[in-house]
Amino acid sequence: MVPDRMFSTPPDDSRCPCGSGSTYGECCGPLLDGRAAPTAVQLMRSRYTAFVVGDRAYLLATWHPSTRPDRLELDAELSWRALEIVRTERGGPLDREGLVEFAARYAHGDERGVLRETSRFVREDRWRYLDGA
């Protein structure tokens, strides 16, 4: 059986890994525990946090069914270090679609890098990640 989270979950009173400035218990924690994200950017932040803790189930559950892979492999050697939200378009509580451009810093052994992506999100019953470029 594959564990839900590859790494330990941050304490509720610690800073959230997504860099919002809020605590994990006020920010991404409730979303990773099942609460729906009210905006596309909050879903983006929670998905980043899911990568930080290695929560495959959350990543798959928040992926739109039309583009979701059957399974998701995460690299246990990859360490996500920081998230910067570069820009957003739409994606508010009353919108049906939104864009979030971000830069995520990572370390993999001695390598350091930045993943840059513009992600598309759609809201049907709840916000879901559609795809990114």
N, CA, C and O atoms as a GROMACS GRO file, in nm:
protein
  532
    1MET      N    1   0.084  -0.120   0.000
    1MET     CA    2   0.000   0.000   0.000
    1MET      C    3   0.088   0.125   0.000
    1MET      O    4   0.185   0.134   0.076
    2VAL      N    5   0.054   0.221  -0.084
    2VAL     CA    6   0.130   0.346  -0.095
    2VAL      C    7   0.075   0.444   0.007
    2VAL      O    8  -0.047   0.465   0.013
    3PRO      N    9   0.161   0.505   0.088
    3PRO     CA   10   0.111   0.602   0.186
    3PRO      C   11   0.050   0.724   0.118
    3PRO      O   12   0.088   0.758   0.006
    4ASP      N   13  -0.047   0.789   0.187
    4ASP     CA   14  -0.111   0.908   0.132
    4ASP      C   15  -0.010   1.021   0.113
    4ASP      O   16  -0.015   1.095   0.014
    5ARG      N   17   0.082   1.033   0.208
    5ARG     CA   18   0.181   1.139   0.201
    5ARG      C   19   0.319   1.080   0.220
    5ARG      O   20   0.344   1.004   0.314
    6MET      N   21   0.409   1.114   0.129
    6MET     CA   22   0.544   1.061   0.133
    6MET      C   23   0.627   1.122   0.245
    6MET      O   24   0.720   1.059   0.296
    7PHE      N   25   0.594   1.246   0.285
    7PHE     CA   26   0.671   1.318   0.385
    7PHE      C   27   0.577   1.363   0.496
    7PHE      O   28   0.455   1.358   0.479
    8SER      N   29   0.632   1.406   0.607
    8SER     CA   30   0.548   1.446   0.719
    8SER      C   31   0.470   1.574   0.687
    8SER      O   32   0.516   1.660   0.612
    9THR      N   33   0.353   1.582   0.744
    9THR     CA   34   0.267   1.698   0.728
    9THR      C   35   0.314   1.807   0.826
    9THR      O   36   0.344   1.776   0.941
   10PRO      N   37   0.320   1.931   0.782
   10PRO     CA   38   0.362   2.038   0.873
   10PRO      C   39   0.264   2.053   0.990
   10PRO      O   40   0.145   2.026   0.974
   11PRO      N   41   0.313   2.095   1.106
   11PRO     CA   42   0.221   2.125   1.217
   11PRO      C   43   0.128   2.240   1.177
   11PRO      O   44   0.167   2.328   1.100
   12ASP      N   45   0.007   2.239   1.230
   12ASP     CA   46  -0.091   2.343   1.196
   12ASP      C   47  -0.042   2.484   1.226
   12ASP      O   48  -0.081   2.578   1.157
   13ASP      N   49   0.042   2.500   1.328
   13ASP     CA   50   0.086   2.634   1.365
   13ASP      C   51   0.216   2.678   1.296
   13ASP      O   52   0.268   2.785   1.325
   14SER      N   53   0.268   2.595   1.205
   14SER     CA   54   0.389   2.633   1.130
   14SER      C   55   0.352   2.711   1.005
   14SER      O   56   0.237   2.706   0.959
   15ARG      N   57   0.448   2.783   0.950
   15ARG     CA   58   0.424   2.856   0.825
   15ARG      C   59   0.387   2.759   0.715
   15ARG      O   60   0.446   2.651   0.704
   16CYS      N   61   0.290   2.795   0.634
   16CYS     CA   62   0.248   2.708   0.525
   16CYS      C   63   0.358   2.701   0.419
   16CYS      O   64   0.417   2.804   0.385
   17PRO      N   65   0.387   2.582   0.367
   17PRO     CA   66   0.490   2.569   0.264
   17PRO      C   67   0.464   2.651   0.138
   17PRO      O   68   0.558   2.681   0.064
   18CYS      N   69   0.339   2.689   0.113
   18CYS     CA   70   0.306   2.761  -0.010
   18CYS      C   71   0.354   2.905  -0.010
   18CYS      O   72   0.348   2.972  -0.114
   19GLY      N   73   0.402   2.955   0.103
   19GLY     CA   74   0.455   3.090   0.109
   19GLY      C   75   0.352   3.200   0.123
   19GLY      O   76   0.384   3.317   0.102
   20SER      N   77   0.230   3.165   0.158
   20SER     CA   78   0.125   3.267   0.170
   20SER      C   79   0.147   3.360   0.288
   20SER      O   80   0.096   3.471   0.289
   21GLY      N   81   0.224   3.315   0.388
   21GLY     CA   82   0.242   3.392   0.511
   21GLY      C   83   0.149   3.346   0.621
   21GLY      O   84   0.167   3.384   0.737
   22SER      N   85   0.051   3.264   0.588
   22SER     CA   86  -0.041   3.209   0.688
   22SER      C   87   0.015   3.078   0.744
   22SER      O   88   0.114   3.025   0.692
   23THR      N   89  -0.047   3.029   0.848
   23THR     CA   90  -0.006   2.900   0.902
   23THR      C   91  -0.066   2.789   0.816
   23THR      O   92  -0.165   2.808   0.746
   24TYR      N   93  -0.004   2.672   0.824
   24TYR     CA   94  -0.054   2.555   0.750
   24TYR      C   95  -0.199   2.525   0.789
   24TYR      O   96  -0.280   2.493   0.702
   25GLY      N   97  -0.232   2.536   0.916
   25GLY     CA   98  -0.368   2.508   0.963
   25GLY      C   99  -0.472   2.606   0.914
   25GLY      O  100  -0.590   2.574   0.910
   26GLU      N  101  -0.428   2.727   0.878
   26GLU     CA  102  -0.521   2.829   0.826
   26GLU      C  103  -0.522   2.832   0.674
   26GLU      O  104  -0.614   2.889   0.614
   27CYS      N  105  -0.422   2.773   0.611
   27CYS     CA  106  -0.404   2.789   0.467
   27CYS      C  107  -0.430   2.658   0.393
   27CYS      O  108  -0.545   2.627   0.362
   28CYS      N  109  -0.328   2.582   0.365
   28CYS     CA  110  -0.341   2.462   0.282
   28CYS      C  111  -0.386   2.338   0.357
   28CYS      O  112  -0.441   2.246   0.296
   29GLY      N  113  -0.364   2.333   0.487
   29GLY     CA  114  -0.401   2.215   0.565
   29GLY      C  115  -0.547   2.173   0.546
   29GLY      O  116  -0.572   2.057   0.515
   30PRO      N  117  -0.642   2.264   0.564
   30PRO     CA  118  -0.783   2.225   0.545
   30PRO      C  119  -0.815   2.179   0.403
   30PRO      O  120  -0.902   2.094   0.383
   31LEU      N  121  -0.745   2.234   0.304
   31LEU     CA  122  -0.769   2.193   0.165
   31LEU      C  123  -0.716   2.052   0.141
   31LEU      O  124  -0.783   1.971   0.078
   32LEU      N  125  -0.597   2.022   0.191
   32LEU     CA  126  -0.542   1.888   0.177
   32LEU      C  127  -0.625   1.785   0.255
   32LEU      O  128  -0.621   1.666   0.226
   33ASP      N  129  -0.699   1.833   0.354
   33ASP     CA  130  -0.788   1.745   0.431
   33ASP      C  131  -0.928   1.733   0.370
   33ASP      O  132  -1.014   1.666   0.426
   34GLY      N  133  -0.950   1.799   0.254
   34GLY     CA  134  -1.077   1.779   0.184
   34GLY      C  135  -1.164   1.900   0.159
   34GLY      O  136  -1.259   1.891   0.081
   35ARG      N  137  -1.135   2.012   0.221
   35ARG     CA  138  -1.216   2.132   0.197
   35ARG      C  139  -1.188   2.182   0.055
   35ARG      O  140  -1.074   2.178   0.010
   36ALA      N  141  -1.290   2.230  -0.014
   36ALA     CA  142  -1.275   2.283  -0.150
   36ALA      C  143  -1.206   2.418  -0.147
   36ALA      O  144  -1.235   2.502  -0.062
   37ALA      N  145  -1.115   2.440  -0.240
   37ALA     CA  146  -1.047   2.569  -0.254
   37ALA      C  147  -1.145   2.671  -0.311
   37ALA      O  148  -1.212   2.643  -0.410
   38PRO      N  149  -1.154   2.790  -0.250
   38PRO     CA  150  -1.247   2.891  -0.300
   38PRO      C  151  -1.201   2.962  -0.427
   38PRO      O  152  -1.283   3.018  -0.499
   39THR      N  153  -1.071   2.959  -0.455
   39THR     CA  154  -1.019   3.027  -0.574
   39THR      C  155  -0.914   2.938  -0.642
   39THR      O  156  -0.862   2.844  -0.582
   40ALA      N  157  -0.887   2.970  -0.767
   40ALA     CA  158  -0.786   2.895  -0.843
   40ALA      C  159  -0.647   2.912  -0.781
   40ALA      O  160  -0.571   2.815  -0.774
   41VAL      N  161  -0.613   3.032  -0.736
   41VAL     CA  162  -0.480   3.052  -0.677
   41VAL      C  163  -0.466   2.975  -0.546
   41VAL      O  164  -0.357   2.926  -0.516
   42GLN      N  165  -0.573   2.963  -0.470
   42GLN     CA  166  -0.564   2.883  -0.347
   42GLN      C  167  -0.550   2.735  -0.379
   42GLN      O  168  -0.481   2.662  -0.308
   43LEU      N  169  -0.614   2.690  -0.487
   43LEU     CA  170  -0.593   2.552  -0.529
   43LEU      C  171  -0.448   2.534  -0.575
   43LEU      O  172  -0.386   2.432  -0.543
   44MET      N  173  -0.394   2.630  -0.649
   44MET     CA  174  -0.255   2.622  -0.693
   44MET      C  175  -0.162   2.611  -0.573
   44MET      O  176  -0.073   2.527  -0.571
   45ARG      N  177  -0.184   2.696  -0.472
   45ARG     CA  178  -0.100   2.693  -0.352
   45ARG      C  179  -0.111   2.558  -0.282
   45ARG      O  180  -0.011   2.502  -0.237
   46SER      N  181  -0.232   2.505  -0.272
   46SER     CA  182  -0.250   2.377  -0.203
   46SER      C  183  -0.188   2.262  -0.282
   46SER      O  184  -0.137   2.167  -0.223
   47ARG      N  185  -0.192   2.270  -0.414
   47ARG     CA  186  -0.128   2.166  -0.495
   47ARG      C  187   0.024   2.172  -0.479
   47ARG      O  188   0.090   2.068  -0.475
   48TYR      N  189   0.079   2.292  -0.471
   48TYR     CA  190   0.223   2.305  -0.444
   48TYR      C  191   0.254   2.239  -0.309
   48TYR      O  192   0.350   2.161  -0.298
   49THR      N  193   0.176   2.269  -0.207
   49THR     CA  194   0.197   2.209  -0.076
   49THR      C  195   0.184   2.057  -0.083
   49THR      O  196   0.257   1.986  -0.015
   50ALA      N  197   0.092   2.008  -0.165
   50ALA     CA  198   0.078   1.863  -0.182
   50ALA      C  199   0.205   1.804  -0.244
   50ALA      O  200   0.244   1.693  -0.208
   51PHE      N  201   0.269   1.875  -0.335
   51PHE     CA  202   0.397   1.829  -0.388
   51PHE      C  203   0.503   1.829  -0.277
   51PHE      O  204   0.584   1.737  -0.268
   52VAL      N  205   0.502   1.932  -0.193
   52VAL     CA  206   0.600   1.941  -0.083
   52VAL      C  207   0.588   1.820   0.010
   52VAL      O  208   0.689   1.763   0.049
   53VAL      N  209   0.466   1.782   0.045
   53VAL     CA  210   0.446   1.670   0.138
   53VAL      C  211   0.430   1.536   0.067
   53VAL      O  212   0.420   1.432   0.132
   54GLY      N  213   0.427   1.538  -0.067
   54GLY     CA  214   0.416   1.414  -0.144
   54GLY      C  215   0.278   1.351  -0.137
   54GLY      O  216   0.267   1.229  -0.130
   55ASP      N  217   0.173   1.432  -0.139
   55ASP     CA  218   0.035   1.383  -0.128
   55ASP      C  219  -0.021   1.354  -0.268
   55ASP      O  220  -0.089   1.438  -0.328
   56ARG      N  221   0.007   1.234  -0.318
   56ARG     CA  222  -0.040   1.194  -0.453
   56ARG      C  223  -0.192   1.195  -0.463
   56ARG      O  224  -0.247   1.240  -0.564
   57ALA      N  225  -0.259   1.147  -0.360
   57ALA     CA  226  -0.405   1.137  -0.363
   57ALA      C  227  -0.468   1.275  -0.383
   57ALA      O  228  -0.562   1.289  -0.462
   58TYR      N  229  -0.418   1.376  -0.313
   58TYR     CA  230  -0.472   1.511  -0.328
   58TYR      C  231  -0.444   1.564  -0.468
   58TYR      O  232  -0.532   1.624  -0.530
   59LEU      N  233  -0.324   1.543  -0.517
   59LEU     CA  234  -0.290   1.592  -0.651
   59LEU      C  235  -0.381   1.530  -0.756
   59LEU      O  236  -0.429   1.600  -0.846
   60LEU      N  237  -0.405   1.402  -0.747
   60LEU     CA  238  -0.495   1.336  -0.844
   60LEU      C  239  -0.639   1.381  -0.826
   60LEU      O  240  -0.710   1.402  -0.925
   61ALA      N  241  -0.683   1.397  -0.702
   61ALA     CA  242  -0.822   1.437  -0.676
   61ALA      C  243  -0.852   1.579  -0.724
   61ALA      O  244  -0.967   1.610  -0.758
   62THR      N  245  -0.751   1.664  -0.727
   62THR     CA  246  -0.773   1.804  -0.769
   62THR      C  247  -0.737   1.826  -0.915
   62THR      O  248  -0.735   1.940  -0.961
   63TRP      N  249  -0.710   1.720  -0.988
   63TRP     CA  250  -0.678   1.724  -1.130
   63TRP      C  251  -0.806   1.699  -1.208
   63TRP      O  252  -0.880   1.607  -1.174
   64HIS      N  253  -0.834   1.777  -1.309
   64HIS     CA  254  -0.956   1.759  -1.388
   64HIS      C  255  -0.956   1.620  -1.452
   64HIS      O  256  -0.854   1.578  -1.506
   65PRO      N  257  -1.068   1.547  -1.447
   65PRO     CA  258  -1.073   1.412  -1.503
   65PRO      C  259  -1.033   1.402  -1.650
   65PRO      O  260  -0.984   1.298  -1.693
   66SER      N  261  -1.054   1.507  -1.727
   66SER     CA  262  -1.023   1.501  -1.870
   66SER      C  263  -0.872   1.499  -1.899
   66SER      O  264  -0.831   1.459  -2.007
   67THR      N  265  -0.790   1.543  -1.804
   67THR     CA  266  -0.646   1.547  -1.825
   67THR      C  267  -0.567   1.472  -1.717
   67THR      O  268  -0.445   1.464  -1.724
   68ARG      N  269  -0.637   1.418  -1.619
   68ARG     CA  270  -0.571   1.351  -1.506
   68ARG      C  271  -0.506   1.220  -1.551
   68ARG      O  272  -0.570   1.141  -1.621
   69PRO      N  273  -0.382   1.196  -1.511
   69PRO     CA  274  -0.319   1.068  -1.542
   69PRO      C  275  -0.379   0.957  -1.455
   69PRO      O  276  -0.441   0.985  -1.352
   70ASP      N  277  -0.360   0.834  -1.496
   70ASP     CA  278  -0.410   0.721  -1.418
   70ASP      C  279  -0.337   0.708  -1.285
   70ASP      O  280  -0.396   0.671  -1.184
   71ARG      N  281  -0.208   0.739  -1.286
   71ARG     CA  282  -0.128   0.736  -1.164
   71ARG      C  283  -0.024   0.845  -1.170
   71ARG      O  284   0.004   0.901  -1.275
   72LEU      N  285   0.032   0.874  -1.056
   72LEU     CA  286   0.128   0.982  -1.045
   72LEU      C  287   0.247   0.935  -0.963
   72LEU      O  288   0.232   0.890  -0.849
   73GLU      N  289   0.365   0.945  -1.022
   73GLU     CA  290   0.488   0.910  -0.952
   73GLU      C  291   0.556   1.039  -0.908
   73GLU      O  292   0.573   1.131  -0.988
   74LEU      N  293   0.595   1.044  -0.783
   74LEU     CA  294   0.667   1.160  -0.731
   74LEU      C  295   0.809   1.117  -0.695
   74LEU      O  296   0.831   1.006  -0.647
   75ASP      N  297   0.903   1.206  -0.719
   75ASP     CA  298   1.044   1.178  -0.692
   75ASP      C  299   1.074   1.216  -0.546
   75ASP      O  300   1.072   1.334  -0.511
   76ALA      N  301   1.102   1.117  -0.464
   76ALA     CA  302   1.130   1.140  -0.322
   76ALA      C  303   1.257   1.220  -0.301
   76ALA      O  304   1.278   1.276  -0.193
   77GLU      N  305   1.344   1.227  -0.402
   77GLU     CA  306   1.470   1.302  -0.391
   77GLU      C  307   1.453   1.450  -0.427
   77GLU      O  308   1.544   1.529  -0.406
   78LEU      N  309   1.337   1.486  -0.480
   78LEU     CA  310   1.311   1.624  -0.521
   78LEU      C  311   1.253   1.700  -0.402
   78LEU      O  312   1.156   1.656  -0.340
   79SER      N  313   1.311   1.813  -0.370
   79SER     CA  314   1.267   1.895  -0.258
   79SER      C  315   1.219   2.030  -0.309
   79SER      O  316   1.296   2.106  -0.368
   80TRP      N  317   1.092   2.060  -0.287
   80TRP     CA  318   1.036   2.188  -0.328
   80TRP      C  319   1.068   2.291  -0.222
   80TRP      O  320   1.045   2.268  -0.104
   81ARG      N  321   1.123   2.407  -0.264
   81ARG     CA  322   1.178   2.505  -0.169
   81ARG      C  323   1.094   2.632  -0.153
   81ARG      O  324   1.084   2.685  -0.042
   82ALA      N  325   1.035   2.681  -0.261
   82ALA     CA  326   0.962   2.808  -0.252
   82ALA      C  327   0.869   2.823  -0.372
   82ALA      O  328   0.898   2.777  -0.482
   83LEU      N  329   0.755   2.887  -0.347
   83LEU     CA  330   0.657   2.914  -0.451
   83LEU      C  331   0.638   3.064  -0.464
   83LEU      O  332   0.622   3.135  -0.364
   84GLU      N  333   0.641   3.112  -0.588
   84GLU     CA  334   0.611   3.253  -0.618
   84GLU      C  335   0.496   3.255  -0.717
   84GLU      O  336   0.505   3.197  -0.825
   85ILE      N  337   0.389   3.322  -0.681
   85ILE     CA  338   0.278   3.344  -0.773
   85ILE      C  339   0.313   3.467  -0.855
   85ILE      O  340   0.326   3.577  -0.800
   86VAL      N  341   0.329   3.450  -0.985
   86VAL     CA  342   0.372   3.559  -1.073
   86VAL      C  343   0.253   3.643  -1.116
   86VAL      O  344   0.259   3.766  -1.113
   87ARG      N  345   0.145   3.577  -1.157
   87ARG     CA  346   0.024   3.652  -1.196
   87ARG      C  347  -0.095   3.557  -1.195
   87ARG      O  348  -0.080   3.435  -1.201
   88THR      N  349  -0.211   3.616  -1.187
   88THR     CA  350  -0.336   3.541  -1.196
   88THR      C  351  -0.431   3.613  -1.290
   88THR      O  352  -0.425   3.735  -1.304
   89GLU      N  353  -0.516   3.537  -1.355
   89GLU     CA  354  -0.626   3.592  -1.436
   89GLU      C  355  -0.750   3.516  -1.397
   89GLU      O  356  -0.752   3.393  -1.397
   90ARG      N  357  -0.853   3.589  -1.365
   90ARG     CA  358  -0.980   3.530  -1.322
   90ARG      C  359  -0.952   3.430  -1.209
   90ARG      O  360  -0.856   3.446  -1.133
   91GLY      N  361  -1.034   3.328  -1.198
   91GLY     CA  362  -1.011   3.227  -1.095
   91GLY      C  363  -1.071   3.259  -0.960
   91GLY      O  364  -1.038   3.194  -0.861
   92GLY      N  365  -1.159   3.359  -0.955
   92GLY     CA  366  -1.222   3.395  -0.828
   92GLY      C  367  -1.339   3.304  -0.794
   92GLY      O  368  -1.372   3.214  -0.872
   93PRO      N  369  -1.402   3.327  -0.680
   93PRO     CA  370  -1.511   3.241  -0.635
   93PRO      C  371  -1.630   3.231  -0.730
   93PRO      O  372  -1.704   3.133  -0.726
   94LEU      N  373  -1.650   3.331  -0.815
   94LEU     CA  374  -1.764   3.330  -0.907
   94LEU      C  375  -1.725   3.296  -1.050
   94LEU      O  376  -1.812   3.286  -1.137
   95ASP      N  377  -1.595   3.278  -1.076
   95ASP     CA  378  -1.547   3.246  -1.211
   95ASP      C  379  -1.558   3.097  -1.239
   95ASP      O  380  -1.570   3.015  -1.148
   96ARG      N  381  -1.555   3.063  -1.367
   96ARG     CA  382  -1.557   2.922  -1.411
   96ARG      C  383  -1.420   2.875  -1.457
   96ARG      O  384  -1.396   2.755  -1.469
   97GLU      N  385  -1.329   2.970  -1.484
   97GLU     CA  386  -1.194   2.934  -1.526
   97GLU      C  387  -1.096   3.037  -1.472
   97GLU      O  388  -1.134   3.148  -1.434
   98GLY      N  389  -0.970   2.998  -1.467
   98GLY     CA  390  -0.868   3.087  -1.417
   98GLY      C  391  -0.730   3.042  -1.460
   98GLY      O  392  -0.709   2.925  -1.493
   99LEU      N  393  -0.637   3.135  -1.459
   99LEU     CA  394  -0.496   3.109  -1.490
   99LEU      C  395  -0.413   3.150  -1.370
   99LEU      O  396  -0.439   3.251  -1.306
  100VAL      N  397  -0.310   3.070  -1.342
  100VAL     CA  398  -0.214   3.106  -1.239
  100VAL      C  399  -0.075   3.079  -1.295
  100VAL      O  400  -0.041   2.965  -1.327
  101GLU      N  401   0.003   3.185  -1.308
  101GLU     CA  402   0.142   3.169  -1.350
  101GLU      C  403   0.226   3.168  -1.224
  101GLU      O  404   0.210   3.252  -1.136
  102PHE      N  405   0.318   3.071  -1.215
  102PHE     CA  406   0.398   3.058  -1.094
  102PHE      C  407   0.541   3.018  -1.128
  102PHE      O  408   0.571   2.973  -1.238
  103ALA      N  409   0.627   3.035  -1.029
  103ALA     CA  410   0.765   2.986  -1.033
  103ALA      C  411   0.786   2.909  -0.903
  103ALA      O  412   0.766   2.962  -0.794
  104ALA      N  413   0.826   2.782  -0.916
  104ALA     CA  414   0.850   2.697  -0.799
  104ALA      C  415   0.996   2.656  -0.796
  104ALA      O  416   1.046   2.594  -0.890
  105ARG      N  417   1.064   2.691  -0.690
  105ARG     CA  418   1.206   2.658  -0.675
  105ARG      C  419   1.220   2.519  -0.614
  105ARG      O  420   1.142   2.479  -0.527
  106TYR      N  421   1.319   2.445  -0.662
  106TYR     CA  422   1.340   2.309  -0.614
  106TYR      C  423   1.488   2.277  -0.602
  106TYR      O  424   1.574   2.347  -0.657
  107ALA      N  425   1.516   2.170  -0.530
  107ALA     CA  426   1.650   2.112  -0.521
  107ALA      C  427   1.637   1.964  -0.548
  107ALA      O  428   1.544   1.898  -0.502
  108HIS      N  429   1.732   1.912  -0.623
  108HIS     CA  430   1.738   1.769  -0.653
  108HIS      C  431   1.886   1.730  -0.644
  108HIS      O  432   1.962   1.750  -0.739
  109GLY      N  433   1.925   1.676  -0.530
  109GLY     CA  434   2.067   1.652  -0.507
  109GLY      C  435   2.140   1.784  -0.505
  109GLY      O  436   2.102   1.876  -0.432
  110ASP      N  437   2.246   1.795  -0.586
  110ASP     CA  438   2.322   1.921  -0.594
  110ASP      C  439   2.262   2.021  -0.692
  110ASP      O  440   2.306   2.136  -0.699
  111GLU      N  441   2.163   1.978  -0.768
  111GLU     CA  442   2.099   2.065  -0.868
  111GLU      C  443   1.995   2.155  -0.802
  111GLU      O  444   1.920   2.112  -0.714
  112ARG      N  445   1.992   2.280  -0.844
  112ARG     CA  446   1.890   2.377  -0.802
  112ARG      C  447   1.823   2.427  -0.928
  112ARG      O  448   1.888   2.443  -1.031
  113GLY      N  449   1.694   2.450  -0.922
  113GLY     CA  450   1.625   2.496  -1.041
  113GLY      C  451   1.494   2.564  -1.009
  113GLY      O  452   1.454   2.574  -0.893
  114VAL      N  453   1.428   2.609  -1.115
  114VAL     CA  454   1.298   2.676  -1.104
  114VAL      C  455   1.207   2.617  -1.210
  114VAL      O  456   1.241   2.613  -1.328
  115LEU      N  457   1.091   2.572  -1.168
  115LEU     CA  458   0.986   2.529  -1.260
  115LEU      C  459   0.893   2.648  -1.279
  115LEU      O  460   0.837   2.700  -1.183
  116ARG      N  461   0.878   2.690  -1.404
  116ARG     CA  462   0.786   2.800  -1.436
  116ARG      C  463   0.672   2.742  -1.518
  116ARG      O  464   0.693   2.666  -1.613
  117GLU      N  465   0.551   2.780  -1.481
  117GLU     CA  466   0.434   2.726  -1.551
  117GLU      C  467   0.319   2.825  -1.544
  117GLU      O  468   0.304   2.898  -1.446
  118THR      N  469   0.239   2.826  -1.648
  118THR     CA  470   0.109   2.894  -1.645
  118THR      C  471   0.006   2.782  -1.645
  118THR      O  472  -0.011   2.711  -1.743
  119SER      N  473  -0.062   2.769  -1.533
  119SER     CA  474  -0.160   2.662  -1.514
  119SER      C  475  -0.300   2.711  -1.542
  119SER      O  476  -0.336   2.824  -1.510
  120ARG      N  477  -0.380   2.624  -1.604
  120ARG     CA  478  -0.522   2.654  -1.627
  120ARG      C  479  -0.605   2.574  -1.528
  120ARG      O  480  -0.580   2.456  -1.503
  121PHE      N  481  -0.705   2.640  -1.473
  121PHE     CA  482  -0.797   2.579  -1.378
  121PHE      C  483  -0.940   2.599  -1.424
  121PHE      O  484  -0.972   2.700  -1.488
  122VAL      N  485  -1.026   2.504  -1.394
  122VAL     CA  486  -1.168   2.515  -1.424
  122VAL      C  487  -1.246   2.484  -1.297
  122VAL      O  488  -1.204   2.406  -1.213
  123ARG      N  489  -1.362   2.548  -1.286
  123ARG     CA  490  -1.450   2.522  -1.172
  123ARG      C  491  -1.582   2.468  -1.222
  123ARG      O  492  -1.654   2.534  -1.297
  124GLU      N  493  -1.611   2.348  -1.181
  124GLU     CA  494  -1.741   2.286  -1.208
  124GLU      C  495  -1.805   2.269  -1.071
  124GLU      O  496  -1.868   2.362  -1.020
  125ASP      N  497  -1.791   2.152  -1.010
  125ASP     CA  498  -1.837   2.136  -0.873
  125ASP      C  499  -1.740   2.201  -0.774
  125ASP      O  500  -1.779   2.246  -0.667
  126ARG      N  501  -1.611   2.205  -0.814
  126ARG     CA  502  -1.505   2.270  -0.737
  126ARG      C  503  -1.390   2.300  -0.831
  126ARG      O  504  -1.388   2.252  -0.944
  127TRP      N  505  -1.295   2.381  -0.786
  127TRP     CA  506  -1.180   2.413  -0.870
  127TRP      C  507  -1.094   2.290  -0.891
  127TRP      O  508  -1.071   2.212  -0.799
  128ARG      N  509  -1.047   2.273  -1.016
  128ARG     CA  510  -0.958   2.163  -1.050
  128ARG      C  511  -0.852   2.213  -1.147
  128ARG      O  512  -0.876   2.301  -1.229
  129TYR      N  513  -0.733   2.154  -1.135
  129TYR     CA  514  -0.623   2.182  -1.227
  129TYR      C  515  -0.653   2.116  -1.359
  129TYR      O  516  -0.684   1.997  -1.363
  130LEU      N  517  -0.645   2.193  -1.469
  130LEU     CA  518  -0.670   2.138  -1.602
  130LEU      C  519  -0.539   2.100  -1.671
  130LEU      O  520  -0.519   1.984  -1.706
  131ASP      N  521  -0.450   2.197  -1.689
  131ASP     CA  522  -0.321   2.170  -1.751
  131ASP      C  523  -0.232   2.292  -1.735
  131ASP      O  524  -0.273   2.394  -1.681
  132GLY      N  525  -0.111   2.279  -1.784
  132GLY     CA  526  -0.016   2.390  -1.772
  132GLY      C  527   0.084   2.389  -1.885
  132GLY      O  528   0.110   2.286  -1.948
  133ALA      N  529   0.140   2.506  -1.910
  133ALA     CA  530   0.243   2.522  -2.015
  133ALA      C  531   0.356   2.604  -1.959
  133ALA      O  532   0.454   2.630  -2.029
   0.00000   0.00000   0.00000
